[in-house]
Amino acid sequence: MCRSLILSGSPDSFARYPKWAQTFENELSFEFKTRMSNALLLYTDDSAVQHNFFTISLLDGHLQVEFRLGEQQLELPERRPVIHIVFLNAPRVDDGQWHRFSFFQAWENVRVQLDEEKAFRVLGQRTFAMGNIRTNSDVFVGGIPKEIEKLSSPLRRHSKHFAGALRNLVYGLFPQGVSNAQLMDSIGTRKTDEDYCQPVTSSSSSASRAKLAHAAGNGAAGDGTGYCHNEGRCYSANNGARCDCSDSEYEGRRCEIKKPSSEVSFFGNEWLGYDLRRTATTTQQQQQQQFMPGGDRSAPPLDDGDADSGEMLMADEPQAVWSLRQVFNITFRTNFSNSLLLLAGDGRSHVELFLEKGVILARSQLAGSEKRMLRVQDRALRRVHLDDNLWHSVTLVRELSTMRLVVDDFFNQEVRQFAALSRLGNAFLFLGGAPSELANKLVPDNLFPFRGCIKKAFFQSGPVKLNLIALADQGFGQSHVQTFGDLSYSCSPNAQVPEVFAFNSGQNFTKLPAWNSPSRGTLAFQFRTLLPEGLLLYHGQTNCPNFTICDYLAFELIDGHLMV
């Protein structure tokens, strides 16, 4: 038996092992223990060549295995599945006890086992390689190093890091074959699994009290209260308790110092977010044939007919993350009544968070169900208006059967929804607006891009948690969260309501100041009309003897098209 690897769960902790040399028969096994309910346990991929990957996560105290195999060029497009998901309903693994996991694959046959519970599957595809060992990534346990640039599933980088112990990691190595993997590199490993975050109580043993008292000088929760303040997460390191303040608005050793405000101003033509979807090789009709209603295909019967031992699913969107619950948290202020705050989802479902006449609403669309709308009211059933230019905090919790909206930790509304989905997926998320292609498809015409300030925007799906503003501020090429428009990383005064000119008769016009630009300039305007032809704008010289040699600029609608 090998010595246990103990990881602290710090924001940068991980362990690196050699590449998994996969053949037509592959196996991987290990033992682990933890008290975490959501975390990334193991990850490896093909370095985004074909977006194949293999990952094991803790999801709400249970184990979930996700993998994608095969070669796109050699598969029939309508037969190649995108992601296989194995969710083991029992046992729970966040109990601090040792559990044994094993994965075995021989061609199309897959067996997953956790302790005594087993689940089987027959893969409906012809190729089963994850990639080339020369280009595949190493095997990462507990987290993914920040310097790894190309990931087949980019959002996994932002998973909670695993805190616990792992031993006897065995899989196929080159050239040794199936054997114990040797640790190559690590950050955040520990010598013992002593829990310095556990507060000392009157019922604690004298030995435990002595250990924690000895560690108190280095930082231990020996005062009977939480060691970390302001929603900071405590984790145990070799020299005592430490705090992870990344998900809070504070910093410092115990998250006691207020961070500089990370506010972003939107002026009606900006957004920040990501879209990880890839162009599908199958048509929509083929996808509907491949997946059962709701996007999932049932697995073959499980071992001994025990349907509760595991859940086998197939899902589309190879770069999406899948979970049973999604949480969106936004803090904003605005004085505009109709605007889009958030748009997120995948190919099978999406959710919108927006203001309509100053009232916050959430609208969810799940595959196989009707749209569900949720608005917040006070105790007198009056609508709560949030377009007062004051800061408001909104939390949207989206599950398979319910959707809950909380405003300022006071107003709380919930609505039930029904669908044949087994997981909620996320492959795109946009804040403050959305690209025109997506907005034209999913956003109603009466909603405009957001105008105002946002100072907190978090998204969580299982172990994955994103601080959207912090990721957008990292700059192009350093984050998959992109920006569009002239975002201002400060809370500037709200842009003034634009002046609107209405031309109803077709005979009137408006004269504007001359546009004096010696060499270059920018001109922008917005318009809407139902007529296919008409002059929108003309700028030229008033006194010109021969119009053929005078400079001018004109915008005109001809047959419904804009001509310049």
N, C-alpha and C positions, 0 to 999 in steps of 0.2 A: 504494500500500500504506500502510495506516494504521500509526501508531506503536503498539507493543505495550502492552497493559495488563498490568502485573506485580503480582500479589497475593502478600502474604507468607504467607497461611494462618494469621494470628493468630486468636484466638477471636472477634474482632469484625470481621474483614475482610470486605468485600463491595464490589461495584460495582453501581450502579443505572443502568439505561437506560430510555428511554421505553417506553410500552406497545406491545405487539405488536398492530397493527391487522389482525385476521384477516378474510378474506373467503372466497369459495368456492375460491380458490387461495391457498395460503400457502407461503412458503419461509423458511428460516432457515439461515444458514451462518456458519462462523467457522473460524479456525485456532487451535490451542492446543498447548502443550507442558507437561509436568509429570513429576515423579518420584513422585507420590503414587499409591497403589493404590486408595484409597477416599476419596472426597470428593464434595461437591455442586458441580457445574460450572455449571448454569443452572436457574433456576426462575421460573415465572410461573403465575398462576391467575386464577380469576374471583372472588376474595375470598370464597370459601365460599358463593356464592349457590346453585350447583348442584353444588359440589364437583368442578368441572372444573379440570384443571391440565395443565401440560406441564413436565417436568423431565428433565434429563440428569445422570447420576451416573457416577462412576468406581466400579466394583465389581470388586474383586480384580484390578485392572490392566486391565479391559476397560470398554467404554462400554455403558451401559444407558440407553435412552430409555423413559420412561413418560408416557402422556398419556391424558386422558379428555375426550371431546368430546360435544356433542349436548345437546338440550333434553329434559328428562324429560317435559314435557307433550305434546310432539309425537311422541315415540317410542312404538312398541308396546313394552310392558314386557318381553315375552319376547325382543325383538330387540335392545334396547339393551345393548351390552357395558358393563362397568364400567371396566376399566383395560386398555389395550393396552400390552404390554411388548415392546420390541425389544432383544435382547441381542446385541451384535456380538462374535462369538467371536474375530475377528482383525481387525486386528493388536492386540497389546498397546499400551497408550498410556502406560504408566508408565516409558518409556525415556528421557525427557528430549529427545526429538526432536519436530519440528513435525509435527502431524497436521491434516488438513482434514476437517471434518464438515459435512454438509448434510442438511437435512430438507425434503421437498417433499410437499405434500398438495393434491390437486385433487379435491374432492368426496370420494368413497369410496376413492380411490387414494392410497396412501402409498408414498414411496420414501425410504429412509434410506441414506446413503452415508458411509463412513469410509475416507479415502484411496481405494483402488481397489475396496474391497469394498462390495457393494450388497445391500440387502434390500428386498423389496416386500411390500405387503399390500393387500387389498381389505377395507375396513371394512364390516361387515354392519349398517349403520344408515342412517337417513334424514336426520338432521340432523348438522351437523358444526361448528357454531359453538362456541367455547369460552366465550363470554359476551358481555357488553356492554362496549364500550371505555370507557364512562364509569365503570364499576364494577370493571373488571379491574385487577389489580395491575400495577405496573411489572415490567420484566424484571430479575432479579437474577442476577449472576454471582459465583460463588465463595462465596456465603453469603447468609443472609437477615437483614436488620436486626432487632434485638430489638424495635423499636417496632411492627413489623407485627403486628397482633393477629389478624386473621381470615385463616386459611390453609385452603385446601381439603385439604391433606395436612399436618396439624399436626406430625407427627413429623419432617418434613424440617427444621424449625427447628433440630434438634439434630444435624444432619449435620456431619461434619468440613469445615472451610473449605478451599477450594481454594488450593493454593500452586503457582503457575506463571504462565505468560504466555498471553495471548489477544489476537488481532488480527483485523481485518477482519470484525467482527460486522455481519451484514447481515440485515435482515428487513423486513417491511412496516410502514411508519410512516404516521401520519395527520397532514397530508394528502399527504405527499411520495410515498408509495408505497414500493416496495422500494428501500432505500438504506442507507448506512452509519449505524448508530446512534451517537449522540453521548452521551458519558458525562455523566450528570447529577449524580452524587454518589458518593463512595467513602470507605472507611476501610481503612487497611492496604495502600495501594498503595506500590510501590517504584520507585526510579529505575533500578536495575540488577538483574540476576538473579544477582549474586554469591552463592555459597553459603558463608555464614559458619559453618554448622554442620558442614561437612566438616572432620574433623581433619587436621592437617598431618602428613604422614609423610615418610620419607626419600626416597620416590619422587616427591614433589610437586615441581613446577617451582619455580625460584627466584622467578619472578614471582608465582606463587600464594602462596608462602611469605611474600613481602614484603607482599602485599595483606592476608593474614590477620594478619600481625604488626602491621600498621598498625591493623587493626580490633580487635586484642586488647584495647586499652584500653576500647573500647566493648562488649566482650563478643564473643569469637570462640573457637571450639574449636581454638585453636592449640596446645594442650598435648598433642595426640595422643590425648585421651580424650574421652568424651562430655561435652558442655558442661552438659547438664541432668542433675540427680541424681534418684534415686527415681522413675523411670519418667516423668519429665517429658518433654514433646515439644519439641524444638528447632526453631525456625523463624528465618529470616533477615529482619531488618528493615533499614531504611536505615542505621541506626547500629550494626549488628552483630547478633550472635546474641541471641535472646530465648527464653524458656521458657514453654511453656503447661503449667501445673500442674493444670489443671482435672480431669484424670482420675486424679490421684494424691492421696495423703493428706498432701501437703506444699505449701508455698507459699514465696514469696520469689523473688528474682531468678533463682536457679538451682534452685528447688524443694528448698531445703536446710532449711527451717523446718517443723516438724511443725504441721499444722493443728489447731485445736481439734476434739475428737472430735465427730462428728455421729451420735450414737447415738439410736436410737428404741426405746422399750419398748412391747411388746404384752402385753395382759393377757387375751387370749382373746375379745375382742369388737371387734377393730379390724382395719383393713386400709388399705393405700394402693395406688394404682394408677390405671389409666385403662381406658376402653372406648370406642373410637372408631367402633364399628360403627353403621351407620344402619339403620333399618327398610327392608328390601328391598321393592321394588315387585313382585317376582315371587314366586311360591310356590316351595317346595322342588322340586316336580315340574318347574316351568319352568326352574329353574336346572340341574337334572340334564339336561334336554333341550338347554339352551344350551351346556353345557360337556361335553367329553369326559371319560372317567374320569380322575380326578385333578384336575379343575377347569380344565384347559388345553385350548384348541382349536388344532389344528395350523394353520399358515399355509399359503398357497399356495406352490408351489415357488419357490425363490429363483432369483436370476439365474444363468443358465447351468447350472442344476441343481446349483449348489455349495451343498450343505446345510450346510457348515461356515461359510459367510460370515456368517450371522446366524440368530437364533432369535426367532420371532414367537410371542407368547403372549397369552392373555386371562386376566384374573384378576378375582375378585369383591372386595368390600370396598373401596370407593373411598378410604378414608382409611388403609388399611393400608400397611405398607412391606414390600418383597419383596427377598429375598436368597437366596444359596446357603448361608449359614451364620448361625447365631444363637449368641451367647455370653451366658450368665448368670453373674454372679459375686456371691456373697453371703457375708458374714462375720457369724456369729451365735453366740449362746450360749443354752442353755436346759437345764432339768432335767426337761422333760416329754417323754414317750416317743412320743406319737402326735400329730403336728400338721402342718399344711400350711404350707410355706414360700413356695411360689410357684406360680402358675397363669398360663399365658400361651398365646396362640395367635390363631387367627382362625376363620372359619366352616368351614374344611376340615381343620384340624389343631390340636392343642394339646399342651402338655407340662406335667407336674406335677412338682414337687420337694417331697418331704415326708419326715418322720420316721415310722417305724413300728417300735415296740418299741425305740426309740433308734437305729435303723439308718437312714442316709440312703438314699433311693431316688429314682430318676427314672423317670417313666412317660411315654411318648410315643405319641400316636395320630395317624397320618397318614392322610389320605383314601385309600381303596383298600388298606389294610393292617391287620393286627391290631395291638393294643397291644403295645408292647415295654417290658420292665421292665429296669432296670439298678440293681444294688446294688454297694457297694464292700466288698471283703474284703482282709485283709492277706495277707502271703506264705504264712501257714499256713492260708489259706482260712477264717480266722475273721472273723466279722462285726465291723465297726468301729462302736462305739457312740459317739454324739455328744451324748447327753443327760447329760453330766457337768458342765454349767454352766461349761465352759471355752470360750474363743473358738476357732471353727473356720472355715476358709475353704473354700468349695465353689464349684467352677467347672463348669458344664454347657455343653458344646459340642454343638450340635445341627446336623447336616447332613442332606442328603437320604438318604444311604446309611448313615450311622453316627451314634451318639450316644455321647459320652464324658463321664465323670464323674471329676473330680479333687478329692480332699479333702486339705487342708493341704499341697498341692504334693508329696504323697508317694504316697498311694494313688490308683491310676489304673485305671479299668475302662472297657471299650468294648464296645458291642454293635452289630450290624448291623441295619438296618431297610430295608424294601423298600416302595416306593410309586410310583405313576404321576405324582407331583407333579414339576413342573419348578422350583418356587420354594417357599420357606418364607415364609409371611406372618405378620405380627403386627398385630393390631388391638386386642388387649386384653392387659393384664398386671396382676396383683394380687399383692401381697406381704403375707404374714402371715395372709391369709384371702381371702374373695371375697364379693361381693354374693350374697344368698341365691338369687336366680334362677339365677345362673351356678353357684354351689356345688351346688345341688340337682341340676343336670344333669350336672356333670362330676366332682364330688368325692365319693369314697366316704363312707359314713356313719361309718366308724370313724376318720376323720380330723377332728380338732378345729382351730379357729383357733390360730395360733401364740401361745405364751406364752414370753416371753424378750426378749432384746435383739438388735438388728441394727444394725451400725455401718457396713456398706458394702453397697451394692446397685447393680450396674451391669448394663445390658442393651445389647448391640450387635448391629445387623443391618446389614451392609454399611457404608455411611458414617455411619449413624445410631448415636449412642451416648448413652444416658441415664444420668444420675446420679439415681436415683429418690428418694433421701432428700433431696438438695439441692432437687430440683424440688418435692417435697411441702412443703418448708419455706417456699416462696415465698408461700404463702397463697392463699386462694380468689380466682379470677379472674386470677391472674398465671401460672398453669400449668395444663396439662391433666391433671396428676397430682393426683388428689383423695385425700382422707383420710376415713375413717369411724371413729367411736368416739373414745375419750379417749386418743389417742396422747400419749406423753410423750417429749419430745426430750431425753432423758437416759436412762442405763441404770439404772433403778430395780431394786431387788431383785425377783426373780420373785414373782409373785402366788402365794399359798399354794394348795395343792390344795383345791378346794372340798369341803365336807362333803356326802356323798351320803346321802340317806335312802331306804331301800327299803321299800315297803309291799306285801307279797305276799298277805296274807290278806283285805284289805279291811275288817278289823275294828279295826286299830290306828291310832294317830295320834301326832303329835309336837307338843308344846307349845313355842312360841317366846316370847321376850320381847315385851312389848307395844310396839306402834309408836306412839310418842307424837310426833305432829306437829301443832303448833298451827294452822298455816295451809296448809302445802304440804309435799310430800315425794316421794320416789322409792322405789319398790319393784320389785325385779327377781328373777326366778328362772328356772331351766331345768328342764324335765321331759321325760320320755318314757314312753309307755305304749302298750299294745295294746288297751285297753278304751275303748269309746266314751262311757262315762258315769262320773262320779265327782266328788267334791268335792276340789279341790286345796288351797284355802286359805280360811280364814274368820277375819276379825278384827272383833270387836265388843265390846260391854259384857257383862260376866258377870252383873251383877244389873240386869235391865231388866224392869219390871212389864208393859210392853206392847211387844212386838217391832215393832209397826207404827210406833212413833215413835222407835225407837232407831237411831243411826247404826251402820252396819256396812259391810264390804267383803268380797266373796266372789268366788272364781274357781272355776268349775265347768265340767266337760265334759258337754255334752248332745248326743247324736247325733254325737259326734266333733268337735264345734265348741267352742271356748273361749268361755264366757260370763262376763261381769264384772257 
